[in-house]
Amino acid sequence: MPESFDDVARALHEDGVRHDAVQPDRRARRRNLGPDAAALLSVVCQAMGARWVVEVGTSNGYSTLWLARAVHDQRGTVLSVDVDGEAQRMAAATLDRVGLRDQVQFRCADGGAVLRGLPDASQDVVLLDAERSLYPRWWPDPVRVLRAGGLLAVDNVLSHPAEVAEVRGRIEADPHLESTVAPTAAGLLLAVRRAPAS
């Protein structure tokens, strides 16, 4: 019998907050989406009927959990990418607890390499929530892989503006993207890929 999604999500977020509070190495922190950003992204994914989602940055699986729930009714798939295989094993166990494991494929790999290997216009949603300094190196693949009407989401644009300034500038200058920033705790940038002019 699956456990309550809300209970598991709450406990997972609280565990991430406790872990990060005593972890001096920034790179070893969980750095999850905040609950407000996770819920917002999940609702947007459901509203757009997302079936193909790429998440770069599994961490402990908090955002993975929300994305898996978002694609469940569409029988969709979340491809969750991270360089930490142990973290992904823990995330998979959490998804098992709520009955959402079948919605997620895990890939222990470099996010940029995975994005480069995906076909053009193949994804409904791309979430970037990994090592922020790497995002410019991955360009233009996070946009190239999006279908028309697809969504690019980037976390931490308000909490770490300098670290995402370059990629945010590219998004805002791209004529194919329409973007806004949701004022969640860390700031969630949402950019929609416009359909080509007919």
C-alpha positions as CSV (number, residue, x, y, z in Angstrom):
1,M,0.0,0.0,0.0
2,P,1.6,3.3,-1.1
3,E,2.3,5.9,1.6
4,S,0.8,9.3,1.6
5,F,2.4,11.6,-1.0
6,D,2.0,14.6,1.2
7,D,3.6,12.9,4.2
8,V,6.5,11.6,2.3
9,A,7.2,14.8,0.5
10,R,7.0,16.8,3.7
11,A,9.4,14.5,5.5
12,L,11.8,14.4,2.5
13,H,11.9,18.2,2.3
14,E,12.5,18.5,6.1
15,D,15.3,16.0,5.9
16,G,16.9,18.0,3.1
17,V,16.7,21.2,5.1
18,R,18.3,19.5,8.2
19,H,21.0,18.0,6.1
20,D,21.9,21.3,4.4
21,A,22.0,23.2,7.6
22,V,25.0,21.2,8.9
23,Q,26.7,20.5,5.6
24,P,29.6,22.9,5.0
25,D,30.4,21.7,1.5
26,R,27.9,23.5,-0.8
27,R,28.3,20.8,-3.5
28,A,27.2,18.1,-1.0
29,R,24.0,19.8,0.0
30,R,20.6,18.6,-1.2
31,R,19.6,22.0,-2.5
32,N,16.0,21.0,-3.2
33,L,13.3,23.0,-4.8
34,G,11.3,24.7,-2.1
35,P,7.8,23.3,-1.5
36,D,6.2,26.3,-3.2
37,A,8.3,26.0,-6.3
38,A,7.8,22.2,-6.4
39,A,4.0,22.5,-6.1
40,L,3.9,25.3,-8.8
41,L,6.0,23.3,-11.2
42,S,3.9,20.2,-10.7
43,V,0.7,22.1,-11.3
44,V,2.1,23.7,-14.5
45,C,3.2,20.3,-15.8
46,Q,-0.2,18.9,-15.2
47,A,-2.0,21.8,-16.8
48,M,0.1,21.4,-20.0
49,G,-0.4,17.7,-20.1
50,A,3.4,17.0,-19.8
51,R,4.5,13.5,-20.6
52,W,8.2,13.9,-21.3
53,V,10.2,15.6,-18.6
54,V,13.9,15.9,-18.0
55,E,15.2,16.9,-14.6
56,V,18.9,17.7,-14.3
57,G,19.7,17.4,-10.6
58,T,18.1,14.5,-8.8
59,S,19.6,15.1,-5.3
60,N,17.4,13.3,-2.8
61,G,14.5,13.1,-5.2
62,Y,12.3,15.8,-3.8
63,S,11.6,17.5,-7.1
64,T,11.6,14.1,-8.8
65,L,8.7,13.1,-6.6
66,W,6.6,16.1,-7.6
67,L,7.4,15.7,-11.3
68,A,6.5,12.0,-11.2
69,R,3.1,12.8,-9.7
70,A,2.6,15.5,-12.4
71,V,3.1,13.1,-15.3
72,H,1.4,10.1,-13.7
73,D,-2.1,10.6,-15.1
74,Q,-0.6,11.1,-18.6
75,R,1.4,7.9,-18.2
76,G,4.5,10.1,-18.7
77,T,8.1,9.7,-17.9
78,V,10.6,11.8,-15.9
79,L,14.2,11.3,-16.9
80,S,16.2,12.3,-13.8
81,V,19.9,13.0,-14.3
82,D,22.6,13.3,-11.6
83,V,26.2,12.4,-11.2
84,D,25.5,10.9,-7.7
85,G,24.3,7.3,-8.2
86,E,23.8,6.8,-4.5
87,A,21.5,9.8,-4.2
88,Q,19.5,8.4,-7.2
89,R,19.2,5.0,-5.4
90,M,17.7,6.8,-2.4
91,A,15.4,8.8,-4.6
92,A,14.2,5.6,-6.3
93,A,13.4,4.0,-2.9
94,T,11.3,7.1,-2.0
95,L,9.4,6.9,-5.2
96,D,8.6,3.2,-4.5
97,R,7.1,4.3,-1.2
98,V,4.4,6.4,-2.9
99,G,3.9,4.2,-5.9
100,L,5.5,6.4,-8.5
101,R,8.7,4.5,-9.3
102,D,7.5,3.5,-12.8
103,Q,7.2,7.1,-13.8
104,V,11.0,7.8,-13.5
105,Q,14.1,6.7,-15.3
106,F,17.3,7.5,-13.6
107,R,20.5,8.2,-15.4
108,C,23.8,8.7,-13.5
109,A,25.6,11.0,-16.0
110,D,26.6,14.5,-16.8
111,G,23.5,16.7,-17.4
112,G,25.0,18.4,-20.4
113,A,26.0,15.2,-22.1
114,V,22.4,13.8,-21.6
115,L,20.8,17.0,-23.0
116,R,23.2,16.9,-26.0
117,G,22.0,13.3,-26.7
118,L,18.3,14.0,-26.7
119,P,16.5,14.6,-30.0
120,D,15.2,18.1,-31.0
121,A,11.8,19.1,-29.7
122,S,11.4,15.8,-27.8
123,Q,10.7,17.1,-24.3
124,D,7.7,18.9,-22.7
125,V,9.6,20.2,-19.7
126,V,13.3,20.6,-18.8
127,L,14.2,21.5,-15.2
128,L,17.7,22.7,-14.4
129,D,18.5,22.4,-10.7
130,A,22.1,21.3,-10.6
131,E,25.5,23.0,-10.6
132,R,24.6,26.4,-11.8
133,S,28.0,27.3,-13.2
134,L,27.6,24.5,-15.8
135,Y,24.4,25.8,-17.4
136,P,26.0,28.1,-20.0
137,R,28.2,25.2,-21.2
138,W,25.0,23.2,-21.9
139,W,23.5,25.9,-24.2
140,P,21.5,25.7,-26.4
141,D,20.5,22.1,-25.7
142,P,18.1,22.9,-22.8
143,V,16.0,24.9,-25.3
144,R,16.7,22.8,-28.4
145,V,15.2,19.7,-26.8
146,L,11.9,21.5,-26.0
147,R,8.9,21.1,-28.2
148,A,6.9,24.2,-29.2
149,G,5.0,25.2,-26.1
150,G,7.5,23.3,-23.9
151,L,8.7,24.7,-20.6
152,L,12.2,25.4,-19.3
153,A,12.4,25.8,-15.5
154,V,15.5,27.1,-13.7
155,D,15.7,27.3,-9.9
156,N,17.6,29.7,-7.7
157,V,17.4,32.8,-9.9
158,L,16.6,35.0,-6.9
159,S,18.6,33.3,-4.3
160,H,21.8,33.1,-6.5
161,P,21.3,35.8,-9.2
162,A,25.0,36.1,-10.0
163,E,25.4,32.4,-10.6
164,V,22.6,32.2,-13.1
165,A,23.0,35.7,-14.7
166,E,24.6,34.4,-17.9
167,V,22.0,31.7,-18.6
168,R,19.2,34.1,-17.5
169,G,20.5,36.6,-20.0
170,R,20.5,34.0,-22.8
171,I,16.9,33.1,-22.0
172,E,15.7,36.6,-21.9
173,A,17.4,37.5,-25.2
174,D,16.1,34.4,-27.0
175,P,13.3,35.4,-29.4
176,H,11.9,31.9,-29.2
177,L,11.3,32.1,-25.4
178,E,8.8,33.9,-23.3
179,S,9.9,34.0,-19.7
180,T,9.0,35.1,-16.2
181,V,10.2,34.6,-12.7
182,A,7.9,33.2,-10.0
183,P,8.9,34.8,-6.7
184,T,9.2,31.5,-4.8
185,A,11.7,31.3,-1.9
186,A,14.6,30.8,-4.3
187,G,13.0,32.2,-7.5
188,L,11.9,29.8,-10.2
189,L,12.4,31.0,-13.8
190,L,9.8,29.7,-16.2
191,A,10.3,30.0,-20.0
192,V,8.0,28.8,-22.7
193,R,9.3,28.0,-26.1
194,R,7.1,29.8,-28.6
195,A,5.7,28.0,-31.6
196,P,7.4,29.0,-34.9
197,A,5.6,31.7,-36.9
198,S,3.4,30.3,-39.6
